[in-house]
Each structure stands twice: as C-alpha cells, then as structure tokens.
Amino acid sequence: MCTGACSKFIAIPLYVLALVSVICNIMLFFPDFSTEYASADSKSEPKLTDEVKYMGGLIGGGIMVLIPAIHIHLTSAQNCCANRCGMFLSIGFAAIGVVGAIYSLAVAAVGLQNGPVCQYMAENGTNIWGRPFLDSEGNYLGNKDSWKTCLVPDNVVEFNLGLFSTLLVAAALEVILCAFQMINGLFGCICGTCSDKDED
C-alpha cells in the first residue's frame, strides 16, 4: 500500500473518532439530558463533574485530532500535499494528534476513577452535592449496587460511565492511528509517495 493511500485510510477513522469525542464531551455537560445542572453549576456548589469541564473530548480528542486528520487526509490527495514535504509535515501534525488524544485519554480515565458529581445522602442523613466515589479508587465501577448512592441526576453513574468509556476507547484508537501515521509519514518522507514515483 502506498504511503498516501495509507494516510487516507488513517484520516477517515480519525474524523469519525474526533466527532465521537466532541459529541461525548458535549453530552457530558447535560446529565439526565437536562440543561438544569450545567446552568446551576458553580465553583462553590458544583453540579458537573470536574473532568467534563476540562473538555478532554472537545479539545484533546476533538480539535487537536481533527486538524491533523485534515492534513493527513490531504497527503493522500495529488497536487496538494502528496509529496515528501507533506509527509514530513504529517509527522508533526500526527504528533499533535497523539498529544491531544493522550490528554483526552487521561481526562476520561480520571473521570471514570473519581466518579460523577451527584446529590447523595451524607452520613448525617442530609442530601448533599459532591463526589461520593472520589476515594473509592475506581472500585465502585464493579459494584453496581453502590451506584444507587447517587440520587440526582437519575442514572448519572451509568451516564458518565458510558460516555467516559467511549471517550477512553476513542482516545486510545486516536493515539494508535496518529502514532501509525508518524511511522507512515517517516516512510513517505524517506521513500516518497506513489505520486512522487509517477513524477519521477
């Protein structure tokens, strides 16, 4: 397979994964599919999980992967970037994609480990907002009975678990694809692309 064709094969999944990351991050701002918690969120009384506000999926797995994906895709287009210089630049762009994807991966992993912000019953019997699973080191993930600790929003643990897990998988795939493009770009830079051969 030519390095240019390989770039196209890498870029198309990156578009999809970047879109998935952006959608997941945006959805995490609306637990229980309601705008109530995002509008009521404040530093003194948080209603949203901190890792959602770090926007790992929007910035890291989204924008920082989408821009490299566009250039990587262009390296497969003749009369554009399908040359040694374009392939060389794709190495740098792919490296930016790796950094963005790792950021998204790290934020999603921490979000899963610490659990969601929700209203739960404290030991004194009063309902408070906080992170009941913060000190569980992720052990709550395997204990579905403990998920009932969160009273409001409804099913917030499942909501966060599903979306952060999707972000985690998407980011891991983005890291693999961008790292592979760095290798592909190196080969394209050294050996040239198929269009280079046609010109020679």
Salt bridges, closest charged atoms under 4 A:
ASP41 OD2 - LYS53 NZ 3.13
GLU45 OE2 - LYS47 NZ 3.00
ASP50 OD1 - LYS53 NZ 3.85
ASP50 OD2 - ARG131 NH1 3.91
GLU51 OE1 - ARG131 NH2 2.65
